[in-house]
Amino acid sequence: MRGREVLNVNNRSYRLPARPVVVVCVDGCESDYIAQAVAHGRMPWMKRILADGTALQADCVIPSFTNPNNLSIVTGAPPSVHGICGNYLFDTESGTEVMMNDPKWLRAPTLLAALADAGMNVAVITAKDKLRTLLGHKMRGICFSAEKSDQATVAGNGITDVPGLVGLPVPDVYSAALSEFVFAAGVALMKTRKPDVMYLSTTDYVQHKHAPGTPGADDFYAMMDGYLAQLDELGCVIALTADHGMNAKTWLDATPDVIYLQDILDGWLGAAMARVILPITDPYVVHHGALGSFATVYVPRTVNIEELKKKLAGMRGIEAVCTRAEAAARFELPADRIGDLVVVSERSTVIGTSASRHDLSGLDVPLRSHGGISEQRVPLILNRRVDLPDPARRWRNFDAFDLALNFAQ
C-alpha cells in the first residue's frame, strides 16, 4: 500500500501519505496569538482542534529567523545539517555580505523534493519570493510565491494564471493580504489539483505590527481559521507550526531598544576592526529595520576572543555571547558560516550594526521583532489526535512532517 512506503531523508524516515497532508508555517506565530484569538471567539475551528487534535509547544531553531526555520521544517533537520543559518551571511571566501536565498547554500535535500521523486503530487506556496527557490530546490511540482504569483509559468513554477485560479489580485508585499493569498491558493489547489503534500508559508507582516489579542492580530487569525477549516473539510491532515515567535523590542517610551554593536566594537577595538553581521537582513526591512536579536561578529586573530566575549556578555540587554564552537554546538549551526562570536540580545532588545546604517523611518508602530532565544517557543498543532512516541521529549518545529506523515495518517 502507498501509505506503507517509507522514505529516508536526512537520517529520518517518513511514510508516504495515505491522505493529503498540509504543513503550514505561520511566520512569526508566537503561541499567544492563537490563545488570544481563541479566547476572543475568533478561531472556532482552532478551538475545536485544540480540544480534539494534538497541541504541543515546540522550539524553533536559533537564530529564530525565517530562512533557517523554513528550511529546517522541510528538511527535518537543524541548520548544522542543511546549512541555512540566516537570511544573510558573510561569505568569507569572497569577502562579501550576501543573501542566503540561493540554493547553492543548501547542504541537504528537502523532504519535498524526495516526496516528489517518490511520485507524490507536491505543492509549495510561499508569501515572499525569497524562500521559493530554496523550498523548491530540485522539486518537481508546483512552487510559487504570492508576491510574484502573476509571473508563475508552467515551466518555472508548475502552474500559470494563479490569480485567476485563486480569484484574488496579487497583494502588496507589505500587507496581511499576502498571507491570505497563500491560504486561498492552498484551498484552491486542494480543490482542483488535489496535491498529496502541500507546504504553505506565510509572512509575519501582521505579527511585526500587531501584538497578540489586538484587533489587527485577531482579524488575521480569524481569516486563517476559516481557510484551515476548509482544508480540514477537504480531508487534509494539517500540521501547523511557526518559524519563530515575536516580541516587542522597545523602551518604556515605545522607541526601539537597540544595541548598535558595530558602533560599540569600533569604539572598543578601532574602526573597522570587527565586522557585525545581522542574519535578519533581507529585502523586506520596512517593518523591522533589519533589527533582530541575533548577530554574528568577525574579528581579527589578534583580538582576545574570551576577553571580548566577557565584555559583551556584561552589557545591558545581552542574553548570551558564544564563541563559534559554543554557538555551533548550542544552536546546531554550521560553524563555518557564523562569526568568531555569536551575540543574542534579551527579549525586549535588538541588535543593530551602526546607527547610521538603519533606516527606521518606515516604523509606523512600536518595533516588534525576533531572532533570539526569547522567540524560540512556537506552537505545533495537528488536526488529528495522535499517540505521541515520547510526549515528554523536546519537540521542534521541524518535527511537523514527522508527526503528519508518521503518526497522524
N, C-alpha and C positions, 0 to 999 in steps of 0.2 A: 504494500500500500504506500501511496505517496507520502502520507503523514508519518511513516516509519523510517523513511530515508533520512540519513544523517550527513551533515556537512561538518567538516573540521576547519575552522578559521581562527588563526592566531591562538592556537592551543586551547580552543573552546569548541565544544560540539553543539550543533543545533539541528533539531528535527525540521524537515521541510513542513510548511504549513498544511494543515488539513482544512483550514478555513481562512478567509482573508485576515491578514494581520496589518494593523496600522500602528506605527510607533510615532508619537508626537513629542517633539521637543519644543516646549513653550519657553521662549527666550526670556530670561530674567524673572522666572516664576518663583519668587520667594513663596514658601508654603502658605504664609498668612494671606496672600491674595485669594487663594481658594477658600481658606477658612472664613474670611470676612464676607466674600461673595455668597457663600453657602449660608452663613448666619443671617445675611440680609435678604435671603429668599431669592437670590438672583441666579442660582445654579441648581435647579431642581433635579436635573439628571445626575449631576455630580453628587448631590446629597444622597441619592439612592445608591450610587456606585460605592460611595464611602461606607455605606452600611452593608451592601450585599457583595461587593467585589473585594479587592485586595488593596489596601492603602499602607504604604511604607514611607518612612523618611530615609532618604539616601544622601550620599555625599557625591558631589561633582568632583572633577579634577581641579587641581590648582596649577596654574592660575585660573581663576574662575571667570574665564572669557569664552566667547562664542566658538571660535575655531577649534581650540583644543578639546572642548567638551563634545561638540557635534561629531568630531572625528573619533573620539573615544566611544561614543554611543554606537556608531556604525561599524567600528572595528571590534568592539567588545574588549577594549584594552586601553591602558593609560598612555600618556604621551611618550613614555620611555620606549614603547613598542612602535607606535605609529609615527612618532617624530614631530607632530604638530604641537609646538609648545607655546603658541601665542598667535595673535593675529599678525604679528610684526616681529622681526628679529634683526640682529646684527649679523650679517654674513661675514665671518672672519676671513674667508678665502678672498672675497672681492673687496673687503673693507667698506661695504655699503650697508645701509639700513634698507630692508626690503619687506614687502608684504608676503605672508605665507599662504597665499591663495593659489599658488601654482602646484599642481600635483607632483612636481619634481621633489617637493619637500616631504612627500608621503613615503613612509618606510614600510608600510604593512598593507596588505589587501583589505578591502572592506567586505563585510558580510553581504552588502547589497550586490556587489559585483559577483560574489560567489553564488548567491541565490539565483541571479540572472543566468549565470553559466550552467546552473543545475536545471534550467528550464523554467524557472519561475517568471511570471509576469511582474516586473518590479517598476515602481513609480516613485520618484523623488520630487518634492516641491519645496523650494525654499522661498523665504521672503526676499532676502537680498541676494544679488547675483554673486557676491564674494565667495559664497560657500558652494555654489553649484558645481564648479569643475572639480573640487576636492571630493564632494559626496558622490559625484557621478563618474569618478575615475574608473575607467575600464569596465563600466557597467552598461550592458545592453538593456535598453528600455526607455522609459520616459523620464526626463530630468530637465526641469526648467525652474526659473525664479519668477515670483510675482512681479518683481521690479522690471524685468525685461520679457514679460510673457508675450507681448505683442511681436517680439522678434524671434520667437521659437519657430524652428523648422523641423521637418521630419528627419532630415539628415543630421542635424546637430542636436536635437532635443527629443526626437522620437514622437513629436506631435507638432501640429500647427494650429493657428487660429484659436489659441487658448482663451482670449477674452470672449470669443463667440461661444465657446463651449461653456464657460462659466456664467456668462450673462452679466458680467461686470466690466467696467472700464479699468484700464491699467491704473493702479493707485499711485499716489505720491509716495516716495520712499520714506518720507517723514510723516507717517500717518498710521492710525490704527487700522485703516482700510487695507494696508499692505498685508497684515496678518490675516484679516478676514478673507482676503483673496485666496490665501493659502488654504484655508479651511473650505471655502466654497469650491475651489478647484478640486480638492480632495474628494469631496462628496460627489461632484460631477464626474470625476474619473471613476469612482467606485460604482456609480450607476451605469456608466457607459462602457468603460474598458475593463472593469472588474479585475484590477490587479490582485495578485496573490499576496504581495507585500508592498506597503506604501510607507514612506517616511516623510513626515511633514515637519518643517522647521520654521518658526515664526521670527518676528523681530521684537526687540524689547523697547520700542519707541514709547509705548504706554507706560511700562514699568519705570523708565527713566524719568517720567513726568508726573506719575500719579502713585501715591502711597497706597498700601492695602486698605480697602474699606472706603476709599473715596469714590465719589460718583463716577469719575473717569475710569477708574480701575474696575469697579463693579460692572459698568456697561461693557467693558471689554470681555470680562469673564462670562457675562451673560450671553454675549454673542458666541463665544467659544463653546459654551454649554449646549447651545442649540445645534451647532454643527456636529459636535461629538455625539449627541443623541441621535442624529440622523445616521451617522456611521454605525452606531450600535444597532439601530433598527435594520440596517442592511446586513447584519450578521457578523460584523467585524470583531475580532479580538483587538482591543485597544490597550496599548501601554503608553501612559503619559508620564513624562518627566520634564526636567529643565536642564539647561546648560549651566545655569548659575542663579543665585539669588540676587537681591538688590537692596541697598541701604542708602539712607540719607547721608550725605558727606558734607556736613555744614557746621558752622559755628552757631552759637545761640541766636545771632542776628541774621541767620539764614544765608550768610555769604559762604562760599566754598572754603572748606578747611583743607588747605593744600600745603604739602611739604615740597618745595621746589628743590629737588635733590641735586640737580646739576649745579644750581647756584651755590648750594651748600658745599658740595665737593670742590667746586672751583675755588671757593674761599679757603677750604682746608688744605688742598693739595696743590693749588695753582691752576690757572686757566687751561682747560682742555686736557688736563692730565687724566681725568676719568671720563668715561662715556656712559651716560644713563640711557637705557632703552626701555620704552614703555610698550609692552606687548598688547595693550588695549588698542593701540593706534590702528585705524582702518580708514577707508574713505568717508565714513559716516560719523563725523565727530561733533555735529551741531549740538546734539543732546547731551554730550558728556565732555566736550572739550578735550578729548584724548587724556582724560584724567581717570585713573583707576587705582586700585590698592595693591598693585604688584609691579615691581620694577627689577630689572637686572642691571648690574654695574660692571663695566670692564675697566680695569686699572693696570698700569704698567707693573712689571715684575718687581720693580724697586719699592713698591708700596707694601708695607706690612699689613697683610690681609687681616690677621687676627686683631691687630690694634684698630684698624678701620671698622671691622665688624663690631667690636665692643663699643666704639664711639657712636656708631649709628644706632646700635641697639639701645643706647641710653637716651635717645631723643624722644621727646613727647610725640605721641601719635604713631610710634613704630611698634608693631606687634612681634615681628620676627625678622632676624637677619641670619642668613645661612651662607656658608661657603658653597662653591659649586658642587662639591661632593655631597655635602649635607643636604642641599636642596634637591639634588638628583635622587637621593635615597628617600628623603621625607615626602617629596611630592611626586615621585615617579616620573621624573623629567629626563630627557636626553641631555647628558652632561655637556656634550659638545655644542649645544645650541643655547646655552644660558651663560650669563656672565660669571665673573670671578666671585661676585656676591649676588644674592637674591634678597630683596628687601620687600617686606609685606607690611602695609600700614594697618592700623586699627579700624574698627567698624565705621567710625564717623570721619575718617581721614583718607585723603587720596594723595598720590604722589605725582608730581609733575617733573619736567626737566628744568627749564629756565622760565621764569615768569614771562619773559618777552616772547616765548615761543608758543604760548597757549592763548588762543582767542576764545574768550568766554562770553563774547557779545551775543552768541546765539542762545545762551541760557535764559529762558524766559520764566523759569520756575527754579526753586532751590535745587541744587545739584543732588542727583541720585546716581550712584554708580556701583561698581563691583570689581572683582579681581582678587580679593583677599580671602583669607580663611573664614572671615565673618560672612561670606556669601556662599559657603560650601554646601550648606544643607538645603536639599531640594526635595520635592515630592516624587514619588514613584508609585503610580496608581494603575491598576488593571481593572477592566470591567468584568472580570471573572474572579470568583473565589478560588484560590489555588492553595494546594498543600505545599508550603514552603519547605525546601530541603533543609534549611537551617535558619529558623526565624530570628535567632539571636546574632546572626552574622552581621558584619558591616556591609550594608547594601550600597551599591554605587549606581549612578545614573546609567552607566554603561552595562548594567545587568538587564536593561529593558528588553532587548531582543531575546536574551536567555529565558526570561520569565514568559514572554509572549509566545515563543516558539516551543519551549520545552515543558512548560507547566500549565499554560492557560488554554491549550488546544482541546 
